[in-house]
Amino acid sequence: MRPTTPRGLALAVLLEVDRGGRAQLLLDRVLDRSDLPERDKAYVTHLVYGVLRRLRLLDFLLEPHLRAPDRLPKEVLWILRLGALEWLLGKEDHARVSPWVEEAKARHPALSGLVNAVLRRLKPREAPECVRLSLPDWLCQAWRGFFGEVSFAEGFNEPAPLFVTAYRPVDLRPGPIPGSYIWEGPKEDFSRLGLQPQNPASLFAAKLLEPKPGERVLDLCGGAGLKAFYLASRGAEVVSYDLNPRRQKAGAKTARRLGLKVTYRTQDLREPLKEKAKKVLLDAPCTGTGTFRAHPELRYRLKPEDPKAMARLQLELLETAAGATEEGGVLVYAVCSLTEEEGKGVARAFLERHPEFRLEAFSCPLSVLKADLGVYVAPREGLDGFYYLRLRKVDSKA
Ligand SMILES: C[S@@+](CC[C@H](N)C(=O)[O-])C[C@H]1O[C@@H](n2cnc3c(N)ncnc32)[C@H](O)[C@@H]1O
């Protein structure tokens, strides 16, 4: 039987995430199909994201009360985590314990007593910072070493507004940079309204290219084309390249609905391009360590060796982007990741090999976490963490 209650739906989504699914996709699917009122849908979202964003801390709080958590049925373990979340967020005992005991009774009646006892016994417990932030130790320590501290990661656990980029005049609350707004209603058919959901930190990567009307721009690793939409809206002639034709097809459809012209070409960008432009944007694939707010489960799946492996691919793609930049032209490299390897490390390795490129300084209106060979943006106030690098090709014979 398919669950229909908010708690049942949250549990079902979390069990799917446990099997390898992606929370955002699963939630969208489940909530689109559900007839629940908006308030209940918001509660499902709150539960799923709340638990995933604090998973390490919740397990730490449950630990003294469970002898062998690994041997519990998954459903019971996630019910305990959900109940612990509501305890952590200060929900009254009468409102938080019995609903979760009922969920346990419906699935594993013999363990409902344990759920009841554990949820009533929870006590405050001082957690080490990396546990409190629910980060894997390897990443938490790498961030401390590189940024000097890790408190910025608190931002991943804060709820964020839904940011949209507007391609028509709108009467919405402005976001942190021009063109970005905050959507406060229920989900809509955004492209019909001339809007595109997009984090301002992602929009800023496209803005850094400073596209001019009539200018040719290459949008490399353009995916569905979120950044291409902005570039086209400034009157640039945009060609968007990606490996994934399915994403590009979806992008072409949205571009049409937004009334924007983008040309899509499918290519593996580890191979050189057959064309050049004065403005080139490379929004490279990355580990996504700046997007833990929207993709909270990602942090538990990444491995310590991933940033280095990703940086190797990013450097290959940057070679292609460099070859496609005309002399005097601008190349912007961006990733939604906060690791040293994928940001500063890629920049350093690239500049060592390419004396014909010079670093270009720029001012960043978003909250800067670190500026050192490019700029890292802090994942605060709803922003995704990002890294940007702006380069100019000064002399191709250097
Ligand atoms: C960060 S996403 C791009 C998001 C997109 N620029 C946007 O703003 O919507 C990275 C993209 O790189 C693409 N990609 C990964 N490896 C690639 C390769 N070898 N050649 C071309 N594209 C690649 C992926 O398909 C994905 O769409």
The ligand as an SDF file (V2000), in Angstrom:
LIG
                    3D

 27 29  0  0  0  0  0  0  0  0999 V2000
   27.3690   21.6730  -13.6580 C   0  0  0  0  0  0  0  0  0  0  0  0
   26.5050   20.8190  -14.8950 S   0  0  0  0  0  0  0  0  0  0  0  0
   26.0660   22.1190  -15.9940 C   0  0  0  0  0  0  0  0  0  0  0  0
   24.8970   22.9680  -15.6060 C   0  0  0  0  0  0  0  0  0  0  0  0
   24.5250   23.9810  -16.6490 C   0  0  0  0  0  0  0  0  0  0  0  0
   25.6530   24.7570  -17.1050 N   0  0  0  0  0  0  0  0  0  0  0  0
   23.4400   24.9050  -16.1360 C   0  0  0  0  0  0  0  0  0  0  0  0
   23.7530   26.0280  -15.7350 O   0  0  0  0  0  0  0  0  0  0  0  0
   22.2910   24.4850  -16.1790 O   0  0  0  0  0  0  0  0  0  0  0  0
   27.8020   20.0260  -15.7750 C   0  0  0  0  0  0  0  0  0  0  0  0
   27.4430   19.4750  -17.1210 C   0  0  0  0  0  0  0  0  0  0  0  0
   28.6150   18.9150  -17.6900 O   0  0  0  0  0  0  0  0  0  0  0  0
   28.2200   17.9130  -18.5980 C   0  0  0  0  0  0  0  0  0  0  0  0
   29.4040   17.0920  -18.9070 N   0  0  0  0  0  0  0  0  0  0  0  0
   30.0590   16.2170  -18.0860 C   0  0  0  0  0  0  0  0  0  0  0  0
   31.1230   15.6770  -18.7280 N   0  0  0  0  0  0  0  0  0  0  0  0
   31.1380   16.2210  -19.9730 C   0  0  0  0  0  0  0  0  0  0  0  0
   31.9890   16.0540  -21.1120 C   0  0  0  0  0  0  0  0  0  0  0  0
   33.0340   15.2170  -21.0910 N   0  0  0  0  0  0  0  0  0  0  0  0
   31.6930   16.7510  -22.2300 N   0  0  0  0  0  0  0  0  0  0  0  0
   30.6280   17.5860  -22.2630 C   0  0  0  0  0  0  0  0  0  0  0  0
   29.8050   17.7820  -21.2240 N   0  0  0  0  0  0  0  0  0  0  0  0
   30.0440   17.1140  -20.0880 C   0  0  0  0  0  0  0  0  0  0  0  0
   27.0960   17.2120  -17.8700 C   0  0  0  0  0  0  0  0  0  0  0  0
   26.2510   16.5490  -18.7970 O   0  0  0  0  0  0  0  0  0  0  0  0
   26.3880   18.3890  -17.1630 C   0  0  0  0  0  0  0  0  0  0  0  0
   25.2930   18.8380  -17.9070 O   0  0  0  0  0  0  0  0  0  0  0  0
  1  2  1  0
  2  3  1  0
  2 10  1  0
  3  4  1  0
  4  5  1  0
  5  6  1  0
  5  7  1  0
  7  8  2  0
  7  9  1  0
 10 11  1  0
 11 12  1  0
 11 26  1  0
 12 13  1  0
 13 14  1  0
 13 24  1  0
 14 15  1  0
 14 23  1  0
 15 16  2  0
 16 17  1  0
 17 18  1  0
 17 23  2  0
 18 19  1  0
 18 20  2  0
 20 21  1  0
 21 22  2  0
 22 23  1  0
 24 25  1  0
 24 26  1  0
 26 27  1  0
M  CHG  2   2   1   9  -1
M  END
$$$$
